């Protein structure tokens, strides 16, 4: 039984953004991440026809990305020592932070009213969950579950619009808008 390798254009359109987000979590300099992405594209182009199992395409691409990162740091290590700050982004740059902060209100407004109200109270106004549960006359564990569900829904709305790069602690260190239907807030 023969298999036909997927074409490079469809592979790249499907995985480019997630590969770039992954690279940005591993390489602190955005230009280096972009260069590595191009290197991965070239390696994918050269080797795509030899891929045995199309089902393992994603794992294969991310293995290429891991190898490219390892090679990058090996080469950099030959030139000079790696400073710990080069391994992770320290924080989201100010401009990106302001853009994302401006998105919180509209995204919370897009939630069902109960969820939006809950997040405004707990996350934006800083009312302790225990106090808010008492105000509503519900158990603390019930409110806690509702807050977690509301936060998950909010995250889904953000992720529908953007690919996020996260550091090892789960902090946002970069983002890329997914499509034309999502505009910066």
N, C-alpha and C positions, 0 to 999 in steps of 0.2 A: 504494500500500500504506500503510495507516495503522498507527500504533503507539500503544500505550497506555502512558502514563507510569506509572512505578511509584508505589505509594501512599507517602505521607510516612511513615507508621508503620513500614513494612517497611524503607524506606531508613534511617530514623533508628535502628532497632534494629540494623541491620547495621553502620552506620558511626559511630555516636555515640562509642563508646569509642576508636576509632582517631583520630577527629578531635580528641577531647579530649587524647589522648596527644600528638598533633602540636602542638596549641596550647601545651601545657605545656612543650614543648621550645623554644618561641619566645617565650613570655611568662613572666616570672619570678613574677608574682603570681597565685596560684591563683584568686582571685576574678575577676581580669581575664580569665583563661582561661575561666572558667565563663560570664562575661558574653558573651565572644566566641562561645562555643558557642551561646548562646541567639540571638545575632544571626545566626549561620549557619543555625540552624533556621528563623528567620523568612524569611531570604532564600531558603532551599530551598523553603519552603512557597509563597512568592510565585511562584517561577520553575520549579518542578518540571514543570509541565504543558508548558512551552515547550522542554524538553530534547529535542533532535532524535534523539540516539542513546543509547539506554539503555546500550549497551556502554561509553560514555564517562562513566557516572555517577560513578564514583570520582574520576576526574581532574577532573570538573566540580566536585564537592564540595570537593576540596582546593584548586582554584583560588579558589572562594568563600572558603575559609579563609585562603589567602594574601592575598587582597584585604582581608579583614577585619583581618588582622594589620597590613598596610601602612597602612590607614586608622587603626587604633588608634595606631600610632606617629607618624603624621602629626599626629593630633589632640593627642597627648601632647607632641609637639615644639612645637606652637603654644603650649602652656601653659608648658612649661619644657624645658630641654635633657634629653636622655636620658643617664642615667648608664650606663656599660658594665655595671654589675651588674644593671641592669634587663633586659638582653637575654638572660641565661642564668641558670639556677639555679646557685648556687655549689656546693651539695652536697645530698644527700638529708637531710631533717630527721632528727633523732636517733631519734624514735619509729619512723618508717618504717624506718630503718636497723636498729634492733633487731628489728623484726618480720621483715625479710628475712633477717637473720643467723640468726634462729631457724628459718628454713625450710631453710637449707642442709643441716643434718643429715638431716632427714626426706627431702628430695629426693635426697640422695646415697644414702640407704638404699633408695630406690625404684629405683635404677639396678641393672643386672646386677652381680653380686658383684665381678667383675674390675674393672669400671669404677669402682665405688664405692671399692674398696680402693685403686686407683690415685690417685683424686682425694684421698682422705684422706691418703695418704702425701705426695703432691707439693704439693697446695694447702693442706691444713690443717696438716700437720706440717712443711711447708717443706723436705722432703728434695729437694735438687737433682736434676733429671731425669737428668743424666749419672750421678750416684752411684746412683740407683735402677736405672737400666739395667744398671749393673755388678753390682748386687746380684742382679738377676734373670737375668743372663747373656744379655741381648739387646742389640742395637745401640741406640745413642742415638737414631738416626732412627726406629727402630721404636717405641720408647717415646714419643717426641715425637708421632708419629702417633696412638698410642693415647690419649695425654693430650688431644690436640685432639678426637678423636672422643668421648671421655668428656665433655669440656666442652660440646660441641655437644649431646649427649644431655641433659645436665643443664639446659642452657639451654632445650631443647624442653620439658622438664617444667615449668620455671618459666613459660614462655610459654603453656603449656596452661592454666595457672591464672590468670595475670595479664597485663594490658597494661602495658607499661613505657614511661615517658617517659625519653628519653635526651638528654643534652646533646650538643654538637657533638663532644665527645671520646669519646662512647659510654658515659659514666658514667650510672648510674641516678639520675634526679632526682625520680621519682615513679612510682607504680604504682596500678593499679585492679584489684581482684579481678574475674575474668570472670563467675563464676556461683556458684550455690548449692553446687555440688559441690566447690568449693575454699574452704576456710576459712582464715583467718589461722593461720599455724603457731604 
